[in-house]
């Protein structure tokens, strides 16, 4: 399952690709509350490199997908771990396995961009910049 099917746009399509409300009203209300929370959270973030605030509204769908995907990956990891014990720590690394999981996720978004590119991405991209993701 992909979390894109359940973001602010994907949720509007049923399993046949038709646009229709297939969620009951209570589910829609709960989703909109959570989506607004994510929008507000990301709108409070500033990309320090250029001192510009993230547009939580325009990045909301991708932020929902990122967070949902990470949550599902973590659940799968914990399920795997319950059947396949993993050593508590890597030698010489003072981090737990859970900390390493999230560190690995964070490293996916590491990168360098110049200020001009950072401004362009903030103004035009539906994705939050890497340091925020």
Secondary structure as the mmCIF struct_conf table of DSSP 4:
data_model
#
loop_
_struct_conf.conf_type_id
_struct_conf.id
_struct_conf.beg_label_comp_id
_struct_conf.beg_label_asym_id
_struct_conf.beg_label_seq_id
_struct_conf.end_label_comp_id
_struct_conf.end_label_asym_id
_struct_conf.end_label_seq_id
HELX_RH_3T_P HELX_RH_3T_P1 UNK A 3 UNK A 6
BEND BEND1 UNK A 7 UNK A 7
TURN_TY1_P TURN_TY1_P1 UNK A 8 UNK A 9
HELX_RH_3T_P HELX_RH_3T_P2 UNK A 10 UNK A 12
STRN STRN1 UNK A 13 UNK A 13
TURN_TY1_P TURN_TY1_P2 UNK A 15 UNK A 16
BEND BEND2 UNK A 17 UNK A 17
STRN STRN2 UNK A 19 UNK A 19
BEND BEND3 UNK A 23 UNK A 23
HELX_RH_AL_P HELX_RH_AL_P1 UNK A 25 UNK A 43
TURN_TY1_P TURN_TY1_P3 UNK A 44 UNK A 44
STRN STRN3 UNK A 46 UNK A 47
TURN_TY1_P TURN_TY1_P4 UNK A 48 UNK A 51
STRN STRN4 UNK A 52 UNK A 53
TURN_TY1_P TURN_TY1_P5 UNK A 56 UNK A 59
HELX_RH_AL_P HELX_RH_AL_P2 UNK A 60 UNK A 83
BEND BEND4 UNK A 84 UNK A 84
BEND BEND5 UNK A 88 UNK A 89
TURN_TY1_P TURN_TY1_P6 UNK A 91 UNK A 92
HELX_RH_AL_P HELX_RH_AL_P3 UNK A 97 UNK A 108
TURN_TY1_P TURN_TY1_P7 UNK A 109 UNK A 109
HELX_RH_AL_P HELX_RH_AL_P4 UNK A 115 UNK A 124
BEND BEND6 UNK A 126 UNK A 127
HELX_LH_PP_P HELX_LH_PP_P1 UNK A 128 UNK A 129
TURN_TY1_P TURN_TY1_P8 UNK A 130 UNK A 132
#
